[in-house]
């Protein structure tokens, strides 16, 4: 006799096979796909039928009509699009917007073997990469960056914002190399570049002023690290003035340290207000907020809220780099993730560095980063859905996607289709089977290698 639960499981398995068994198995567990393996050519409209769409407060069952241009045309139950429009059955499969990694360093990715950081410190990482950057050939930068982009795409990331060093060591090699990838990948991934005007000891401010306009013209945002500048006020003025000249947003590495005597939040927030960049400024790391007394932190938090400034926590880098000199109770190094999120601050989470002297590990998996954020950021078990928003809706807003993103009519069909039951299980354990669509076209699949008859109960 078959129980109701077993019938549900069998239905889910049949639905999974209707979609996932159409894919060629390369033996790698994660591959870039040809469109034809998904069951439709990808050149015209298609209906994804019977999916469970992640929505505010829960999931809802609906069909998705994807138009020939790669955008979502309609969402609703039992959609009819005409006899010539193919239907792909995804009954019981969870549909999420594509993951958004709003803070990476594609010019640094994969250089660990060439730029070791035996001390494991921030300064050690900076020195190691600076030495490598002086002679890094553009084709090597491009090769490493594209490899990481492919790995990220295969794990569901359909958008990346990457900070690219521009300084006397790196010159414009990184910006130019990754800009070519940005343009060449437009049909598969949205890539934004931050002109990361990197400060150094003895910084030549004349060089910075002479070169920032050319860098910002290539990039999509203006960035830097004021905490390591020898003159933070002058440095910040150069960055914000360039942002205004070019009409670009600001995305800063801010106070990624734990010294409560030298926070720069007020200096930055004053400029956000003065230059009118409310809603167009993002502050990454923000670790020092965890080292400030509660009253001092809350005052800054309330200014962040009032000025509509976004925050990005970077758990991999801060867990790895911070607190190595502590004799007792080494700190986690993250900002106050839980309180910022619960207070209404737009806070996302991101990979930061991948396999380089700043973070020696990382597969480019935003679900992994979401789990690290929940655990290290003191979120709760009932906040898994919040962690999902921190890798989807929130970073999409910080990157300015607007109506182009999400499970809504008119948005690009950048989607992750998986065998998870809901957003909670997607974050908690991840999928056994997953398909990635970019602009409505299938671009990647992954299938876990499970023993025959085995199943992960958490996904049911």
N, C-alpha and C positions, 0 to 999 in steps of 0.2 A: 504494500500500500504506500502511496506517495503522499507525504504531508504537504500542507500549504506552503511551508517554508522551502521544502525541496522543490515544489513546483515553481516557486519564485526563482530559486537558484537555476533551475533548468531553463526557465524563460530567459534569464539574464545571460546564461551561457549561449543559448541559441542566438540571442540578439548580438552578442559579442562576435560570434562566428560569422554572422551576416556581414559584418563590417571588417573585422580584423583578419579573417582567414583569406581575404583577397590579396593579402600582401605577401610579397616574396620574402623569404627568410634568408638573410645573408649570413646568419650565424653570429652576428655581432651584438644582437640585442637592441641596437639602435642604428637606423640607417636613414639616409636621405632618399626619398622615394620619387619614382616617376608618377605622374598624375594618373596614368591608366591603372595602376595597381589599386587605386581606391575604389574602382568600380564605375567611374565616369570620367570622361576625357578632360574635364576642367576648363574647356574652352567656351562653355555656355552656361546658362542658369542650371541650378540643381536644387532639389529639396532634401534637406537632412530631416528625416521623419522620425518623430517619437523620442527625441532626446529629453533629458532632464537638465534644464537650464538653471545655472546658479543665479538666484535673484536675491534682493534684499529680504532678509529674514527667513530664507529657505530656498527650496528648489521648486520649479514648476515644469510640467510636461508641455512641450510645444514642438512644432515643426519650425524649421528655419529655411526660408527661401533665399538663396544666394544668387545674385544677378550675374550676368556675364562680365560685368566690370569688377567683380570681386567684393561687392558690398552686400550687406544684409538688406534685402528689399522688404521682406515681411517676416513677422514672427507671430505664430498663433497655432491653435489646434486644427488638425485635419486640413492643412492648406492644400488647395487645388491650384496648380499652376499650368494646367494644360497637358495634353497627351504627349507632347514632344519634350517635356521637361523631365529628366530622370529623377527618380527618388532613391535615395540611399537610406536604408533602414538602420537607424542607430537606437532602436528601442531599448530603454533601460540604461543607456550610456550617459554619463555626466558631461555637460558642455560648459566649459569655462572660457572666459576671454583669455587670449594669449598672455603669457607672463611678461612683465615689464621689469627689466633690470636697469634701474635709473642711475646707477653709479658703477662704472667699470673703468679699467685702464687698459684698453686694447693695445696701446703701444708698448706696454710692459709685459703683457701676458706671455707666459711660457719661457721667460728668460732666466729662471732660477739656476739652471746649470751653468749659465754664462755669468751670472751676477749673484754669487752666494752671499748670504748674510749670517755668518756664524754667530754673531752676537744676538740676533733675533730682535734687534731694536729698530725704532723708527729711523734714527740717524744712520744706523748701519745699512738699512734698506735704501735710504736716499743716496748714500755714498756709493753703494754697489751699483745702483741703476745709473747714476750720473757717469760712472766710469764706463759702463757699457754703452750708454747713449752717444758718447763722443765719436764712436766709430760704427754705430749700428747702421747697416745698409738698408735702404728703403724696402728692397725685396724681402729681406728677412722680417722686417716689421710687418709687412703685408701678409706674409705667409703665416706667421704666428697668430696675427689678429684674425685672419680668416678661419684658421683651424678652430679657434675659440668660438667664433661666431657660429660655425657649423655645429659644434658641440652644444652650444646654448640653444640653437634652433631645434635640434633633435630632442631636447628636454623641455620644449614648450615655450621658450622665450622668443617672442616675436618683435621685441623692441629693446634697444640698448641705448643708454646715454653714456658716452665714454669721454673721460677727461684725458687730454693728450698734452704731454709736456711741450712747452715752447720756452726755450731758454738758450743760453750760450752753448750748453752741452748738446742738446738735442736739435737745436735749430728748428727748422720747419719739416724735417724728414718724417716725423711721426704724423703730423697734421696732414701732410700731402698724401702719404701712403694710405692712411685710414679714410681720408676723404674720398679716394678712388673707390674703396670698398663700399663706403656709404652709398655712393651713387650707383655702383654696380649691383647692389643688393636690394634696391628699392622694391622689387616685386616679391621679395621674400622676408625682409626685415626692415623695420624703421630704425635707423641709426642716427643719433644726434651726437655731435662733437662739441665738447667744451674746450675752448682755448685756455688751457691750464698754464697761466703765466707764472712759472715756478720761481719762487725766490731762492736765493743762495746767500751764504755769508759774503759780505762785500758786494752786494748786488749792485749792478750797474743800472740805475734808474733811467739813465738816458737811453740805454739799449732797450729797456722795457717800453719806454714811451715811444721810441722810434719804430718798434716792431709790433706793438699790440694791435694796431689797426689792421695790418695785413693778416694777423692770426685770427682776429675776430671776423673778418670777412669770409674766411674759410669755414669757421666754426658756426655753431648754432647757439652758443651761449658763451659767457665770459666767466672764467674761474681763476682761483688762486688759493694760496694758503697764507693768510695774514699772520698767523701765530708764529711762523718762522721767518717773517720778514724783519729786517733790522729797523725799519721805519713803517710800522703797520698803517698808520694814519695816511701817510703819503701813498703807500702802496694801494690802499683801499680806494683812495680818490682816483688813481689811475684806472683801476678796474671799473669802478662805477661810471666814470666819465666816458669810458669806451663803450660801455653797455648802452648808455643814452645816445651816443653818437650813431651807433649802428642799429638801435632798436632791438637789442638782444637781451634775454634774461640773464640773471646772475646766478651762478651755482658755485658756492665756496666750500672748501675744506675749512671748517671752523672749529678751533679749539679741540682738536683730537688729542688732548692731553688731560692730565688730572691735577694740574696746579691751580688751586683756587685763587691764587693771588694775581693772575694775569688773564682773566677772561676778556674777550674782545666783542662780546655780544652787543653791548651798547653802542660801540663804535660802528658796527655793521648795521644795526637796526636804525640808528640815527640817519645813516645814509640811505637806507631803504625808504625812510619817510621823506628825506630831503629831495631825493631824486625821483620820487613817485614810482618806486618799483614794488609796491604792494602787490601780492599775488604773482610776482615774477621773480622771486628770490628763493633759493633753496640753500639750506645749510646742512652739510654732511658731517658726520661724526658727532659733534656737539658733546663729546665725552665729559668735558669739565662740568656740565650741569649736574652730573652725579657727585661731584666733589664739593659743590657749593652747599651752604646751609639751606634748609628748606625755604625760608623766607626769601633769600636772595634768588634761589632758583625760581620760585613762583612769580616773582616780579618779572623776571626775564621771560618766563613761559607766557605770562599774560600779554607782554609786548609782542611776542611772536604771534599769538592769536589775533591781537588787534590789527597787526600789519599783514595778516594772511600770508605769513612766511612758512614755507615747507621745511621739513626736517627729514633727513635720511640717516638711519642707523646702519652701521656696517659691522656686524658682529664678528665676522671672520677676522678682519684686520685688528679690531680692538681687543678681541680675546687673545690674539697672537702677540701683539706688540706691547700692550700696556701691562704695567705692574710687575715687570721682571726684577725690579730693584726692591720690591717690598720684602721686608724681613718677616712680616706677619700678615696673615689674611690678604694675600694678593688680590687686588680688585678685578672685577670682570672687565672694566674698561669701557663699557657701553654707556650711552646717555640714559636718561630716565625714560625708557621706552614705554613702560606701562602707564605712568601718569600722563605723559604727553599724549598718548593715544586716547586715554579715557577722558582727558580734558578737552578733546576736540581738535588738537593740533593735527594737521595733515602730516603724518609720519609714515614713511615708506621704509622698506629694508632692501638691501642690495648686496651684490657679490663683492664689490670693491675690486681687489686684486685677485688674480687667478694664477697660481704656480709661478710666483716671482719672489723677489726678496722681501716683499711686504707681507705676502700670504703664500706659503709654499704649497698649498693644497688647493683643491677646488675643481669640480667637474663642469661648472657652469649650470648648476641645477638650482633654480629658484625655490623649488619645494624644500630642498635641503636648507637653504638660507632662511626660509620661513620657519622651519623647525628650530634652527639655532636661535632665531630671534625670540620665539616663544619661550624657549628654555632659558637662555642667558638674559633675556629682557624682563623676566619675572611676569610674563603674561600667564594666564591661567588655562586650564584644560578646556574651559568653556569659551575660550577666546580664539579657537582655531580658525573660525571664520574671519575674525579680525586679522589674523596673520595672512589669510588668503587675500584680503583687501590690500594688505601692505605690499603685495607683489602683483597686484592687478590695478584696481580702480585708483588707488591713491597715487602710485607713481605715474600712471597715465595722466592724471590731472596735473601733477608737478611738471611733466614734460609738455603740457599744453595741448594734449590730443583733442580735447573737447568731444564733439559728437562723432569724431572719426573712430572712437574706441568703445568697445563694450558690446554687450548683448542687447543691442538696440537697432531699430531700423535706421538705415543710413550709414551705419558704422562699417568699417572694413571687416570682412569675415576672417579675422585673425583669431583662431579658435584652438582650444585643446579639448579633444574628445577622449574620455577615459572610461574605464570600467569601475570607477569609484561610485559610491552611493550618494555622496554629497560633498560639500566643500570641506567639512570637518575631516572626513576620511581621506580626501585628496591630500590635505596637508599632513595629517597624522602619520599615514603610512605610505602614501603614494600609490600610483596605479600599477597593476600588473600588465595592462595593455593601454597604449596611448597612441593617438593620432594627432598630428599637428597640421593645421591648415593656415596658410598665409595668403591673404587676398583671395580667399575661397578655394585655393588649390592645395591639395595634400602635398606636404613637403617632408614629413618625417613620420616614422612609426617606431615604437619600442614595444617589445614583448618580453616579459620576465620569463626566465627559464625555470619553470616549476616542474616537479615530478608529476607523472601522470596521475590525475585525480586529485591532486593537491589544490588547495585554495586558501587564500588568506581571509579569514572570517571577518576581519575588520572592514573589508571592502564590500561586505554583503549587507 
